[in-house]
Amino acid sequence: MAVRLRLRIPLRAFDTSLGKLGLDYLDLYVLHWPVPSTFEATAASYRAAEKLLAEGRVRAIGVCNHNPAHLRALTEQTEVVPAVNQVELNPYFVQPEVRQADAGYGIVTQSWSPLGGVNVYWDGGRNKAKNPLDYPTVGEIAARYGKTPAQVILRWHLEHGLSTIPKSVKAHRIAENFDIFDFTLTDGEVASIDAVDTGVRGGPDPDGARHSSYSDS
Ligand SMILES: NC(=O)c1ccc[n+]([C@@H]2O[C@H](COP(=O)([O-])OP(=O)(O)OC[C@H]3O[C@@H](n4cnc5c(N)ncnc54)[C@H](OP(=O)(O)O)[C@@H]3O)[C@@H](O)[C@H]2O)c1
């Protein structure tokens, strides 16, 4: 019963999402969080994603917020290596261990809050010291290339081979965030942005994630 439920719930959620989007298939379908306290629930949801992949309803599957231990557990319990691991990653939190683990599995690391959004949402951007867009080194590099700080940070992600998903509700910023393919950063510039790293995440720690809707009964 529990096994069937664990497959049925994520499959029903997928149908709901696809219906809302009005699409026949998705290019990429990712699990939002691992559940370290009951990792079997994570593996079960991922198996549902594997089923969707086998049926052609998604083109690729992946995970979010998986640290190296989660990736090890997942790959031991499932068949398809995730295409993507989407994690908090910006100049203030550069996730070297996760990137190394992802690379070892051939997984693309995808940066959420790539501009550091998670650091500024809570205080409306008032604490400038927590906003990578306000970091002087980033501003200096931006002025050098006639680009904006956001463009420099997004280019920094690309120089590291990261996939990145900046979010904006403003059309002109969405266009700005795409316009990063006409310049490159030097190794020294990349290193100077790497140096911004604090090792402190802005969002929740994936090891603390809990699941409320699964039951083992
Ligand atoms: N998998 C996960 O667990 C997870 C967790 C968090 C977020 N995400 C996803 O990651 C994506 C991005 O993350 P995020 O929204 O947290 O952070 P973000 O993209 O780093 O930052 C978004 C913030 O930056 C501003 N912004 C965007 N472009 C800008 C530009 N060119 N210049 C100046 N400011 C700019 C936005 O304001 P305006 O909108 O006003 O332009 C918004 O306040 C979202 O799609 C989100 O759903 C995933």
The ligand as an ORCA input file, in Angstrom:
! r2SCAN-3c Opt
* xyz 0 1
  N      14.948     24.479     -6.126
  C      14.813     25.286     -5.089
  O      14.781     24.846     -3.929
  C      14.734     26.764     -5.296
  C      14.814     27.616     -4.183
  C      14.747     28.997     -4.387
  C      14.566     29.503     -5.657
  N      14.452     28.647     -6.722
  C      14.226     29.188     -8.087
  O      15.362     29.886     -8.511
  C      14.963     30.967     -9.358
  C      15.716     32.218     -9.000
  O      15.942     32.324     -7.629
  P      15.556     33.587     -6.742
  O      14.364     34.279     -7.290
  O      15.515     33.101     -5.335
  O      16.830     34.529     -6.800
  P      17.605     35.395     -7.933
  O      17.175     35.050     -9.312
  O      19.036     35.303     -7.548
  O      17.156     36.871     -7.544
  C      15.907     37.366     -7.864
  C      15.903     38.820     -7.359
  O      16.826     39.570     -8.134
  C      16.136     40.614     -8.806
  N      16.710     40.704    -10.162
  C      16.556     39.839    -11.185
  N      17.253     40.225    -12.256
  C      17.883     41.390    -11.891
  C      18.747     42.281    -12.555
  N      19.114     42.090    -13.819
  N      19.197     43.369    -11.866
  C      18.838     43.581    -10.587
  N      18.015     42.759     -9.904
  C      17.542     41.672    -10.549
  C      14.676     40.237     -8.785
  O      13.854     41.373     -8.702
  P      12.698     41.658     -9.797
  O      11.870     40.408     -9.937
  O      11.943     42.810     -9.191
  O      13.413     42.010    -11.073
  C      14.575     39.453     -7.471
  O      14.442     40.362     -6.371
  C      13.444     31.103     -9.205
  O      12.852     30.646    -10.407
  C      13.090     30.185     -8.059
  O      11.866     29.525     -8.250
  C      14.564     27.295     -6.554
*
